[in-house]
Amino acid sequence: METPINILIVEDEALLAMDLGDLLEEEGYTVIGTANNGPQALRLHQTTRVDLALCDIFIKGEWDGIDTVQRLLGERPIPIVFLTAMTDRVTLDRAMKTFPAAYLIKPITVPGLRAAVELALRNFTQPLAARPERAAEQGPALSIADGAGPESILPIDEAVFIKHHDQFVKIALNDIEYLEADGAYSTLVTLSHRFVIRLSMSLVLTRLNFPRLVRIHRSYAINLNRIQTFTEREVSLSTQTLPVGRLFKSAFLSHFNHR
């Protein structure tokens, strides 16, 4: 007997939420609940097994859909399909920082909904090794670090505090698996969390001042203490394999007195 796919709908238009639920049920999915605000969606996610969430970007309450998704992913990573009638670049850029599986423009069509859900579930459950270029998007829970200045990172002894939702979260430096650069943003990855920081990788490395965290590629810096295996072309950590860039290879290998 197949395990049902549980879908959470986060939508404050009652008729649309009902229509979406009916369409998904007809496709064989189980709608475990609908929420018209962020806190309600988070409670459902915390108390029920959710396999995918459909979330409108503009919903009632203090949290919009993007804020809500950040909190859902902070509990447990799941594929996200955003729904919206708005397509402006600022909104799109904010949404994309949560790495959604799809972005559906209203009015929703049955073929579009079907394709988005199937693709989201397939990509999320596909083995990480089969998609190395985006493997880091799944796994640890996602958090967005607040603030755009160096003050969002506060080193202390062998740890660092990352500002998140008006409080600072403590992370042991040696628990950092790697950093990933994405333009003006950097993602700090541990086994349990991913913190997106509004600073370039160079600034993050300078602020952390952790010698074991070394750059191996223009997009990646890794914690030498977390390496499982490596070659001249790639480094394997406990949950991820990352490429070694040609320009960074010599400096990386020098840490092992490589001849």
WOCOR-V495395 format. One record per run of one state. SS is the DSSP state (A for helix, B for strand, O for the rest). FROM is the first residue (numbers start at 1). TO is the last residue. If there is no record, write none. Layout:
<<SS	FROM	TO> <SS	FROM	TO>>
This chain:
<<O	1	5> <B	6	10> <O	11	13> <A	14	26> <O	27	29> <B	30	35> <O	36	36> <B	37	37> <A	38	47> <O	48	51> <B	52	56> <O	57	59> <B	60	60> <O	61	64> <A	65	75> <O	76	78> <B	79	84> <O	85	88> <A	89	96> <O	97	101> <B	102	105> <O	106	109> <A	110	125> <O	126	127> <A	128	131> <O	132	134> <A	135	137> <O	138	140> <B	141	144> <O	145	149> <A	150	152> <B	153	156> <O	157	158> <B	159	164> <O	165	166> <B	167	172> <A	173	175> <O	176	177> <B	178	182> <O	183	184> <B	185	189> <O	190	192> <B	193	197> <O	198	200> <A	201	208> <O	209	212> <B	213	217> <O	218	219> <B	220	223> <A	224	226> <O	227	228> <B	229	230> <O	231	233> <B	234	236> <O	237	240> <B	241	243> <O	244	245> <A	246	256> <O	257	259>>
